[in-house]
Amino acid sequence: MKELSIDLETYSDVDISKSGAYKYAESDNFEILLFGVSVDNEPVVVYDLTAGDEIPTEILAALSDDNVTKWAFNASFERVCLSNWLRKHHPEYFKTYKSEGDPVQNYLDPTSWKCTLVWSAYMGLPLSLEGVGAVLKLQDQKMKEGKDLIKYFCCPCKPTKVNGGRTRNLPEHAPDKWEIFKAYNRRDVEVELTIKQKLLKFPVPDTVWSEYHIDQEINDRGIMLDMDMVENAIAFDEKSKASLMKSMQSITNLDNPNSVAQMKQWLSENGIETESLGKKDVAGLIKETDGDITAALKLRLQLAKSSVKKYQAMQNAVCKDGRAHGMFQFYGANRSGRWAGRLIQLQNLPQNHMPDLAEARELVRIGDYDTLDILYDDIPDTLSQLIRTAFIARPGYKFIVSDYSVF
């Protein structure tokens, strides 16, 4: 056995689009439903774990065998899912790649994994299996039924009278759909195999694969979050916005001064006409107005501050180890090969220029809203400037911030 080509169909109660694959896979309710695999480019076999199928021991052993190359489209998903699944169900076949205490110890070594998504991106192809198949004009394309089947079997469902109040759809609830889902799983592996065959003349350089493996280690290690601070920042923002809204209502007498239509009408009644209430437009109007109009516009700017969404993204992404994982996508920009930020978007964080940053941070961390409100005029802006301080180094380490310029 030299190669495995793998595709998984899984279930979790965690929303992967908001929380990422790492938190998705560590959920207590995470399951692998279908395990589609081709060994050394042989015909695909689908193991239905919901029906009691057992994955052969030689395949389980190969998952952590450095001499067997594992392929998948978006291989990080398969590797992370299988890492959690093996540790839970077959710990005898799980092997990590770092010493105890390193956060990556929970994951399979990425150096024996390769990704057809990365290969496709390297060639400037789309970042989806369906898109790659279409561009390469493959004879057998990804099945279009997949999206609906994933929504049906892989995500929680809303309890209704019709479905008997259940919160999850199982194979027995729709046997016909389940058979199609198994065919879909098989087809995905077949499409991935065909993509590999099509791209054989255009191999990815070993240096790029090495970069990919470093990327996977970075994502496995993740970054630690000060969740006390994060939770308090979210609570502070809600409290601040309620106060700002009350002040704005007092000035404008509007039911919802955050409404663009209502605010435009109020401004018009006060002799101010504007096409937009975007941040730049409001900032421009502030320079041209005075009195209550200026005060209302300044309050609107504070209400429009969206940086608190970063804290909410941290809350969504943080894993059981207190770290956010999977923050970068390798070759996310498939033309340039640049990394793309995911979830919290670490490549796009607000700057901070506060001279008393540490003091403000401590007030948020300990939950002292009243003192923060007394000392700082603009709480949304203060919270925005504190975002970078929510990331903390593990004991004995420190962060070094650097930037690179290209000439």
C-alpha positions as CSV (number, residue, x, y, z in Angstrom):
1,M,0.0,0.0,0.0
2,K,1.5,3.3,-1.1
3,E,-1.5,5.7,-1.4
4,L,-5.0,6.3,0.0
5,S,-7.5,8.6,-1.6
6,I,-10.1,9.5,1.0
7,D,-13.4,11.3,1.3
8,L,-15.5,11.5,4.4
9,E,-19.1,12.3,5.1
10,T,-19.6,13.4,8.7
11,Y,-22.1,14.7,11.2
12,S,-21.6,17.4,13.9
13,D,-23.9,19.7,15.8
14,V,-21.2,22.5,15.3
15,D,-21.7,24.8,12.4
16,I,-18.4,24.4,10.4
17,S,-18.9,27.6,8.5
18,K,-18.8,29.6,11.8
19,S,-16.5,27.5,13.9
20,G,-14.2,25.7,11.5
21,A,-13.2,22.1,11.1
22,Y,-11.2,21.8,14.3
23,K,-14.1,22.7,16.6
24,Y,-16.5,20.8,14.3
25,A,-14.6,17.6,14.7
26,E,-14.0,17.8,18.4
27,S,-17.7,18.0,19.3
28,D,-18.9,15.1,21.4
29,N,-21.6,14.6,18.8
30,F,-19.2,14.3,15.9
31,E,-19.4,11.2,13.8
32,I,-17.9,9.8,10.6
33,L,-20.9,8.5,8.6
34,L,-19.2,7.3,5.4
35,F,-15.6,6.6,4.7
36,G,-14.9,6.4,1.0
37,V,-11.4,5.2,0.0
38,S,-9.4,4.0,-2.9
39,V,-6.2,2.1,-2.1
40,D,-3.4,2.6,-4.7
41,N,-6.0,3.9,-7.3
42,E,-8.1,0.8,-7.1
43,P,-11.9,1.0,-7.3
44,V,-13.4,3.0,-4.5
45,V,-14.9,1.3,-1.5
46,V,-17.4,3.1,0.8
47,Y,-17.6,2.0,4.4
48,D,-20.9,2.8,6.0
49,L,-20.1,3.3,9.6
50,T,-23.7,3.9,10.5
51,A,-24.5,0.4,9.3
52,G,-21.7,-1.2,11.4
53,D,-19.1,-1.4,8.6
54,E,-15.6,-1.7,10.0
55,I,-12.7,0.0,8.3
56,P,-9.9,-2.6,7.7
57,T,-7.1,-2.5,10.1
58,E,-4.5,-2.1,7.4
59,I,-6.2,1.2,6.3
60,L,-6.5,2.4,9.9
61,A,-2.8,1.7,10.4
62,A,-2.0,3.5,7.1
63,L,-3.6,6.7,8.4
64,S,-0.6,7.3,10.7
65,D,2.0,5.5,8.5
66,D,4.5,8.1,7.2
67,N,5.3,5.8,4.3
68,V,1.7,5.9,3.0
69,T,0.6,9.1,1.2
70,K,-3.0,10.2,2.0
71,W,-4.8,12.2,-0.6
72,A,-8.0,14.2,-0.2
73,F,-9.6,17.3,-1.7
74,N,-9.2,19.8,1.2
75,A,-7.2,17.2,3.0
76,S,-7.0,19.3,6.2
77,F,-10.7,18.4,6.9
78,E,-10.1,14.7,6.5
79,R,-6.9,14.7,8.6
80,V,-8.5,16.8,11.4
81,C,-11.6,14.7,11.5
82,L,-9.7,11.4,11.4
83,S,-7.4,12.6,14.1
84,N,-10.3,13.2,16.5
85,W,-12.1,10.0,15.4
86,L,-9.0,7.8,15.8
87,R,-8.2,9.2,19.2
88,K,-11.7,8.4,20.3
89,H,-12.4,5.1,18.6
90,H,-9.0,3.6,17.7
91,P,-6.3,5.2,19.9
92,E,-4.0,2.3,19.1
93,Y,-3.7,3.6,15.5
94,F,-3.3,7.3,16.4
95,K,0.2,8.7,16.2
96,T,1.0,12.4,16.7
97,Y,4.1,14.2,15.6
98,K,5.2,16.5,18.5
99,S,6.1,16.1,22.1
100,E,3.6,16.2,24.9
101,G,2.5,19.7,25.8
102,D,2.6,20.9,22.2
103,P,-0.9,21.7,21.0
104,V,-0.4,19.8,17.8
105,Q,-0.2,16.5,19.7
106,N,-3.9,16.0,19.1
107,Y,-3.5,15.7,15.3
108,L,-2.0,13.3,12.8
109,D,1.3,14.2,11.2
110,P,0.5,16.2,8.1
111,T,3.8,15.4,6.3
112,S,2.3,12.2,4.8
113,W,-0.8,14.0,3.6
114,K,-1.3,15.7,0.2
115,C,-4.2,17.8,-1.0
116,T,-5.8,17.9,-4.5
117,L,-7.3,21.2,-3.6
118,V,-3.8,22.6,-3.1
119,W,-2.7,21.0,-6.4
120,S,-5.7,22.6,-8.2
121,A,-5.1,26.0,-6.6
122,Y,-1.4,25.7,-7.6
123,M,-2.6,25.3,-11.2
124,G,-4.9,28.3,-10.9
125,L,-8.0,26.2,-10.9
126,P,-11.2,26.8,-8.8
127,L,-11.1,26.1,-5.1
128,S,-14.1,23.7,-5.2
129,L,-14.3,20.1,-6.4
130,E,-17.3,20.9,-8.5
131,G,-15.5,23.8,-10.1
132,V,-12.3,21.9,-10.8
133,G,-14.3,19.1,-12.4
134,A,-16.1,21.5,-14.6
135,V,-13.0,23.3,-15.8
136,L,-11.2,20.0,-16.5
137,K,-14.3,18.7,-18.3
138,L,-14.2,15.4,-16.4
139,Q,-16.5,12.7,-17.8
140,D,-17.8,12.0,-14.3
141,Q,-18.6,15.2,-12.4
142,K,-19.3,15.8,-8.7
143,M,-23.0,14.9,-8.1
144,K,-25.2,18.0,-7.7
145,E,-27.4,16.3,-5.2
146,G,-24.6,16.4,-2.6
147,K,-25.4,19.9,-1.1
148,D,-29.0,18.9,-0.2
149,L,-27.9,15.5,1.1
150,I,-25.2,17.0,3.3
151,K,-27.8,19.4,4.7
152,Y,-30.1,16.5,5.4
153,F,-27.8,14.0,6.9
154,C,-24.8,16.0,8.2
155,C,-26.4,18.9,10.0
156,P,-29.0,19.1,12.8
157,C,-32.5,19.5,11.7
158,K,-35.3,21.6,13.1
159,P,-37.8,19.6,15.1
160,T,-41.3,19.7,13.6
161,K,-44.6,17.9,14.0
162,V,-44.0,16.3,10.6
163,N,-40.6,14.8,11.6
164,G,-41.8,13.8,15.0
165,G,-39.7,16.4,16.8
166,R,-36.4,14.9,15.9
167,T,-33.3,17.1,15.7
168,R,-31.3,14.8,13.3
169,N,-32.0,12.8,10.2
170,L,-30.7,9.3,10.2
171,P,-30.3,6.8,7.3
172,E,-33.5,5.0,8.3
173,H,-35.5,8.2,7.9
174,A,-34.8,8.3,4.2
175,P,-33.2,5.0,2.9
176,D,-33.4,6.1,-0.7
177,K,-31.6,9.3,0.0
178,W,-29.0,7.4,2.0
179,E,-28.2,5.2,-1.0
180,I,-27.7,8.3,-3.1
181,F,-25.5,9.8,-0.4
182,K,-23.3,6.7,-0.5
183,A,-23.0,7.0,-4.3
184,Y,-22.2,10.7,-3.8
185,N,-19.4,9.8,-1.4
186,R,-18.0,7.2,-3.9
187,R,-18.2,9.7,-6.8
188,D,-16.2,12.4,-4.8
189,V,-13.3,10.0,-4.5
190,E,-13.6,9.0,-8.1
191,V,-13.5,12.7,-9.2
192,E,-10.5,13.3,-6.9
193,L,-8.7,10.4,-8.5
194,T,-9.4,11.7,-12.0
195,I,-8.2,15.2,-11.1
196,K,-4.9,13.6,-9.9
197,Q,-4.6,11.8,-13.2
198,K,-5.3,14.9,-15.2
199,L,-2.7,16.9,-13.3
200,L,0.1,14.3,-13.3
201,K,2.1,16.2,-16.0
202,F,2.1,19.3,-13.8
203,P,3.4,18.2,-10.4
204,V,3.5,20.5,-7.3
205,P,7.1,21.2,-6.4
206,D,8.3,19.5,-3.2
207,T,9.0,23.0,-1.8
208,V,5.3,23.9,-2.0
209,W,4.3,20.6,-0.3
210,S,6.8,21.5,2.5
211,E,5.2,24.9,2.8
212,Y,1.8,23.2,3.0
213,H,2.9,20.9,5.8
214,I,4.2,23.9,7.7
215,D,0.9,25.6,7.2
216,Q,-0.9,22.5,8.6
217,E,1.3,22.6,11.7
218,I,0.6,26.3,12.2
219,N,-3.2,25.5,12.0
220,D,-2.8,22.5,14.2
221,R,-1.0,24.6,16.9
222,G,-3.5,27.4,16.7
223,I,-3.4,30.5,18.9
224,M,-4.5,30.8,22.5
225,L,-7.3,33.2,23.4
226,D,-8.0,35.0,26.7
227,M,-11.6,33.9,26.8
228,D,-12.4,35.9,30.0
229,M,-11.5,39.0,28.1
230,V,-13.4,37.9,25.0
231,E,-16.6,37.2,26.8
232,N,-16.4,40.5,28.7
233,A,-15.7,42.4,25.5
234,I,-18.8,41.0,23.9
235,A,-20.9,41.8,27.0
236,F,-19.4,45.3,27.2
237,D,-20.2,46.0,23.5
238,E,-23.8,45.0,24.0
239,K,-24.1,47.2,27.1
240,S,-22.4,50.1,25.3
241,K,-24.6,49.8,22.2
242,A,-27.7,49.8,24.3
243,S,-26.5,53.0,26.0
244,L,-25.6,54.6,22.7
245,M,-29.0,53.6,21.2
246,K,-30.8,55.2,24.1
247,S,-28.8,58.4,23.7
248,M,-29.5,58.5,20.0
249,Q,-33.2,57.9,20.5
250,S,-33.2,60.8,23.0
251,I,-31.8,63.1,20.4
252,T,-33.8,62.0,17.4
253,N,-37.0,60.7,18.9
254,L,-36.8,57.8,16.4
255,D,-38.0,54.3,17.3
256,N,-34.9,52.8,15.6
257,P,-32.2,55.4,14.9
258,N,-30.0,52.6,13.6
259,S,-32.4,52.3,10.6
260,V,-31.0,53.9,7.5
261,A,-34.4,54.9,6.2
262,Q,-35.5,56.5,9.6
263,M,-32.2,58.3,10.0
264,K,-32.2,59.7,6.5
265,Q,-35.7,61.0,7.0
266,W,-34.7,62.6,10.3
267,L,-31.7,64.2,8.7
268,S,-33.9,65.4,5.8
269,E,-36.3,67.0,8.2
270,N,-33.3,68.8,9.7
271,G,-32.1,70.1,6.3
272,I,-29.5,67.5,5.6
273,E,-29.8,65.4,2.5
274,T,-27.5,62.4,1.9
275,E,-27.5,59.4,-0.5
276,S,-25.6,57.2,1.9
277,L,-25.0,56.7,5.6
278,G,-21.7,54.8,5.2
279,K,-18.9,55.5,7.5
280,K,-17.1,57.9,5.2
281,D,-20.3,59.7,4.4
282,V,-21.2,60.1,8.0
283,A,-17.7,61.3,8.9
284,G,-18.0,63.9,6.1
285,L,-21.4,65.1,7.4
286,I,-20.0,65.5,10.9
287,K,-17.6,68.1,9.6
288,E,-20.4,70.0,8.0
289,T,-22.9,70.0,10.9
290,D,-23.2,71.0,14.5
291,G,-25.4,70.6,17.6
292,D,-27.8,67.6,17.9
293,I,-27.1,66.5,14.3
294,T,-23.4,66.2,14.9
295,A,-24.0,64.4,18.2
296,A,-26.4,61.9,16.5
297,L,-24.0,61.3,13.7
298,K,-21.1,60.6,16.1
299,L,-23.3,58.2,18.0
300,R,-24.2,56.5,14.7
301,L,-20.5,56.0,13.9
302,Q,-19.9,54.4,17.2
303,L,-22.9,52.1,16.7
304,A,-21.6,51.1,13.3
305,K,-18.3,49.8,14.7
306,S,-18.2,46.2,13.7
307,S,-14.9,45.1,15.2
308,V,-16.7,43.3,18.0
309,K,-17.5,40.7,15.4
310,K,-13.8,39.6,15.8
311,Y,-14.6,38.7,19.4
312,Q,-17.7,36.8,18.4
313,A,-15.6,34.9,15.8
314,M,-13.2,34.0,18.6
315,Q,-16.1,32.8,20.7
316,N,-17.3,30.7,17.8
317,A,-13.9,29.2,16.9
318,V,-12.3,28.6,20.3
319,C,-11.7,24.9,20.9
320,K,-11.6,22.8,24.1
321,D,-7.9,23.6,24.6
322,G,-8.6,27.3,24.7
323,R,-7.1,27.9,21.3
324,A,-8.4,28.9,17.9
325,H,-7.2,26.5,15.1
326,G,-7.4,26.6,11.4
327,M,-7.0,30.3,11.0
328,F,-5.3,30.1,7.6
329,Q,-6.0,28.5,4.2
330,F,-2.9,27.5,2.2
331,Y,-3.1,28.8,-1.4
332,G,-6.4,30.6,-0.5
333,A,-5.5,33.1,-3.2
334,N,-5.0,30.6,-6.0
335,R,-3.4,33.0,-8.5
336,S,-0.7,34.3,-6.2
337,G,-0.4,31.4,-3.8
338,R,-0.9,33.7,-0.8
339,W,-2.5,32.5,2.4
340,A,-6.1,33.4,3.1
341,G,-7.4,34.3,6.5
342,R,-10.3,32.2,7.9
343,L,-12.8,32.7,10.8
344,I,-11.1,35.4,12.9
345,Q,-9.1,36.7,10.0
346,L,-5.8,37.2,11.7
347,Q,-4.4,38.9,8.7
348,N,-6.9,41.8,9.2
349,L,-6.8,43.0,12.7
350,P,-7.4,46.7,13.8
351,Q,-4.3,48.5,15.0
352,N,-4.0,50.0,18.4
353,H,-2.5,53.4,19.4
354,M,-3.7,53.7,23.0
355,P,-0.9,54.7,25.3
356,D,-2.6,52.9,28.2
357,L,-3.5,49.7,26.4
358,A,-2.5,47.4,29.2
359,E,-4.7,49.3,31.7
360,A,-7.7,49.3,29.4
361,R,-7.2,45.6,28.7
362,E,-7.2,44.8,32.4
363,L,-10.5,46.6,33.0
364,V,-12.1,44.5,30.3
365,R,-10.5,41.3,31.5
366,I,-11.8,41.8,35.1
367,G,-15.2,43.0,33.8
368,D,-15.1,46.5,35.2
369,Y,-17.4,48.2,32.7
370,D,-18.2,51.3,34.9
371,T,-14.6,52.3,35.2
372,L,-14.0,51.8,31.5
373,D,-17.0,53.9,30.7
374,I,-15.7,56.7,32.9
375,L,-12.2,56.7,31.5
376,Y,-12.9,56.2,27.8
377,D,-15.3,58.2,25.7
378,D,-15.7,55.7,22.9
379,I,-16.1,52.1,24.2
380,P,-16.6,50.5,20.8
381,D,-13.3,52.0,19.6
382,T,-11.5,51.0,22.8
383,L,-12.8,47.4,22.3
384,S,-11.6,47.5,18.7
385,Q,-8.1,48.5,19.7
386,L,-8.0,45.8,22.3
387,I,-8.7,42.9,19.8
388,R,-5.0,42.1,19.3
389,T,-4.5,41.7,23.1
390,A,-7.1,38.9,23.2
391,F,-4.4,36.6,21.7
392,I,-2.0,35.4,24.3
393,A,1.2,33.3,24.2
394,R,1.5,30.1,26.1
395,P,3.6,30.3,29.3
396,G,7.3,30.7,28.6
397,Y,6.7,32.2,25.1
398,K,6.0,35.6,23.7
399,F,4.6,37.0,20.4
400,I,6.9,38.9,18.1
401,V,5.0,41.1,15.6
402,S,6.8,41.7,12.3
403,D,5.9,42.8,8.8
404,Y,7.6,42.3,5.5
405,S,8.0,44.7,2.6
406,V,8.7,43.6,-0.9
407,F,10.9,45.7,-3.2
